[in-house]
Amino acid sequence: MRIALDAMGGDFAPGPIVAGAVEAVRDQPELTALLIGDRERIEAELAKAHDAPRDRLPIVHAGQTIGMEEKPVEALRKKRDNSISRCWGLLAAGEVKAVVSAGNTGAMVASALFNAKMFLPGVRRPGIAAIFPSHQGPIVIIDVGANMNAKAEDLYQYGIMGAIYAEEILGATHPRIGLLNVGTEDEKGTDLTRATRALYHVSPWASRFVGNVEGRDIYEGRVRVVICDGFVGNVLLKAGEGAVEFLFSTLREELARMLPELPVGAGHRIAASLHALKSRFEYEEFGGGPLLGIRGACIICHGASGVRAIKNALRVAHALAEDRLNCRIVEQLGAKLTGAADEHPDSSSGAHE
């Protein structure tokens, strides 16, 4: 399978991007990662990996890069030969099955929006999904930054796409959907959330929709899919990342102070346990967030992505491109407000999937 990787996207590109691609193709013999960007700089990074399978790491030159600080639409128009647009062009032409980038998120989404044929039939706006940990297993938050001006129809579609993603990729059984709000009561929220609830109540997905959920419900795993607009979702995502980093840095400081009083070897065992625990919360485990609602597959990575994150992003992109997720999304959006969703609701009490 051929995947286009934006080698120039990210805070530290192209070094960790290319290194992540090298590791990914080593682990997946069926994968070819097209490295899109400045040929000379990419060649310099590949030269550092002496045993890299170069036949599965072809370079597609793109002479321009869109920086993180640039305005997406303006940059896409001024820099026609940029690595992001080149990735999407390859996907639109059918030359690759997926695209991966740790570059400017706005430019990644805008480039897809510029090409309407990249949307799946029935999709109004694609959304970025993020994976959060919970007591019931990984959950999907959508949207976390693709659509800042969402309509009720968008949130409705995000719930369906997120639920299918949770089933097909995360292995959740009949995942329940919740609408992020300031309270669980029906009258709480904005015009957008009330309109979204109204859509669900008359839809085939009504039995899957539990109504409003609060921020505290996310980590409890009351639902396996949480829907919100891109502004709220992006704030939630970054606040969560910051909280995890603050928590574990504080624990490391406390552990360092305790070390002189601990039995020999205890400190190392505790540190190893903390490291294993932190890995459950890190974005690098999944590589990035899928942009759902497009033809093919797309993973949008964190700007600070390192080797492990890029390697995992390519792994997940490969899985998405091989899966029937997009077919199911088209089927379910085509059946909206008529018939029933393909599920058998779990009537048991307690946490919902």
CORBELBEL-V184628 format. One record per residue. N is the residue number from 0. SS is DSSP state (H for helix, E for strand, - for the rest). PSI is psi in whole degrees, 0 to 359 (none if undefined). NEAR is the number of other C-alpha atoms within 10 Angstrom. Layout:
N SS PSI NEAR
N SS PSI NEAR
This chain:
0 - 139 16
1 E 127 20
2 E 134 25
3 E 125 30
4 E 122 33
5 E 96 31
6 - 345 33
7 - 359 29
8 - 133 29
9 - 161 25
10 - 334 17
11 - 19 14
12 - 153 20
13 - 358 22
14 H 291 19
15 H 336 22
16 H 311 28
17 H 317 30
18 H 321 21
19 H 321 23
20 H 319 30
21 H 314 24
22 H 322 19
23 H 314 22
24 H 334 21
25 H 319 16
26 H 334 12
27 - 94 13
28 - 337 11
29 - 0 11
30 - 135 19
31 E 123 25
32 E 112 27
33 E 120 22
34 E 112 28
35 E 124 26
36 E 203 27
37 - 111 20
38 H 315 16
39 H 316 10
40 H 323 15
41 H 317 22
42 H 320 13
43 H 323 13
44 H 321 15
45 H 328 20
46 - 337 11
47 - 340 12
48 - 91 14
49 - 331 8
50 - 22 10
51 - 137 17
52 - 83 16
53 H 333 16
54 H 340 8
55 H 20 20
56 - 57 20
57 - 152 15
58 E 133 20
59 E 113 20
60 E 134 17
61 - 123 22
62 - 352 14
63 E 154 17
64 - 138 23
65 - 119 24
66 - 162 16
67 - 330 17
68 - 354 7
69 - 150 13
70 - 122 13
71 H 303 19
72 H 316 15
73 H 317 10
74 H 319 15
75 H 326 21
76 H 325 11
77 H 328 11
78 - 81 14
79 - 332 15
80 - 48 17
81 E 158 23
82 H 328 29
83 H 311 34
84 H 324 25
85 H 321 21
86 H 311 28
87 H 325 23
88 H 320 18
89 H 321 17
90 H 317 22
91 H 327 18
92 - 355 9
93 - 13 13
94 - 342 14
95 - 163 22
96 - 346 22
97 E 162 29
98 E 148 30
99 E 135 30
100 E 142 30
101 - 18 31
102 - 201 27
103 - 111 25
104 H 317 22
105 H 320 16
106 H 323 22
107 H 314 27
108 H 315 23
109 H 323 16
110 H 324 22
111 H 320 23
112 H 329 15
113 H 337 12
114 - 89 12
115 H 333 12
116 H 353 12
117 H 344 18
118 E 146 18
119 - 149 20
120 - 130 16
121 - 346 16
122 - 127 20
123 - 312 15
124 - 131 23
125 - 158 25
126 E 149 30
127 E 128 28
128 E 143 30
129 E 148 25
130 E 124 24
131 E 150 21
132 - 154 17
133 - 171 18
134 - 342 12
135 - 6 17
136 - 179 16
137 - 141 21
138 E 160 28
139 E 128 27
140 E 127 30
141 E 126 31
142 - 147 32
143 - 28 25
144 - 357 23
145 - 325 25
146 - 101 21
147 - 345 15
148 - 58 9
149 - 151 18
150 - 168 17
151 H 322 20
152 H 324 16
153 H 311 21
154 H 323 29
155 H 312 24
156 H 324 26
157 H 321 29
158 H 317 27
159 H 312 25
160 H 320 28
161 H 321 30
162 H 319 27
163 H 321 24
164 H 317 26
165 H 324 24
166 H 308 16
167 H 323 17
168 - 320 15
169 - 348 15
170 - 19 13
171 - 146 19
172 - 117 18
173 - 59 19
174 - 138 26
175 - 155 29
176 E 134 32
177 E 150 26
178 E 117 26
179 E 128 24
180 - 177 22
181 - 358 13
182 - 163 13
183 - 345 16
184 - 144 11
185 - 326 12
186 - 351 10
187 - 154 13
188 - 195 15
189 - 177 11
190 H 323 10
191 H 312 16
192 H 323 24
193 H 321 18
194 H 324 15
195 H 316 22
196 H 318 21
197 H 321 15
198 H 317 19
199 H 323 25
200 H 338 16
201 - 19 12
202 - 168 18
203 - 346 20
204 - 12 24
205 - 323 19
206 - 340 17
207 - 340 25
208 E 120 21
209 E 356 18
210 E 211 23
211 E 143 24
212 E 152 21
213 - 168 15
214 H 324 13
215 H 337 9
216 H 341 15
217 H 305 23
218 H 342 17
219 H 339 16
220 - 31 22
221 - 326 24
222 - 164 26
223 - 353 32
224 E 127 32
225 E 127 32
226 E 145 30
227 - 168 30
228 - 165 26
229 H 330 22
230 H 307 16
231 H 316 17
232 H 321 25
233 H 321 21
234 H 316 13
235 H 315 16
236 H 311 18
237 H 327 12
238 H 321 12
239 H 316 14
240 H 317 14
241 H 321 11
242 H 319 12
243 H 315 15
244 H 319 15
245 H 315 12
246 H 311 11
247 H 329 15
248 H 323 12
249 H 318 12
250 H 322 14
251 H 320 16
252 H 317 10
253 H 320 11
254 H 319 16
255 H 323 12
256 H 330 11
257 H 340 11
258 H 315 14
259 H 336 10
260 H 355 9
261 - 153 11
262 - 156 8
263 - 128 10
264 - 343 9
265 H 320 12
266 H 319 17
267 H 322 12
268 H 320 11
269 H 317 13
270 H 319 15
271 H 321 12
272 H 319 11
273 H 320 14
274 H 316 13
275 H 321 11
276 H 317 12
277 H 326 14
278 H 335 11
279 - 339 15
280 - 353 18
281 - 141 17
282 H 336 20
283 H 337 21
284 H 324 17
285 - 353 23
286 - 322 27
287 E 192 29
288 E 134 26
289 E 140 27
290 E 104 25
291 E 144 29
292 - 8 27
293 E 161 22
294 - 143 21
295 - 211 24
296 E 150 26
297 E 131 34
298 E 123 28
299 E 117 24
300 E 163 26
301 - 143 22
302 - 331 18
303 - 17 15
304 - 136 26
305 - 194 23
306 H 312 20
307 H 318 19
308 H 316 24
309 H 318 32
310 H 313 26
311 H 326 21
312 H 318 33
313 H 323 32
314 H 313 19
315 H 320 23
316 H 320 26
317 H 315 23
318 H 318 16
319 H 316 22
320 H 331 21
321 H 341 15
322 - 165 16
323 - 19 14
324 H 312 23
325 H 323 23
326 H 318 11
327 H 323 17
328 H 314 25
329 H 317 16
330 H 313 14
331 H 322 23
332 H 329 17
333 H 339 13
334 - 12 15
335 - 140 20
336 - 10 17
337 - 131 12
338 - 199 11
339 - 150 15
340 - 152 19
341 - 73 11
342 - 162 13
343 - 102 11
344 - 140 14
345 - 117 14
346 - 2 7
347 - 156 7
348 - 176 6
349 - 199 7
350 - 141 13
351 - 151 21
352 - none 21
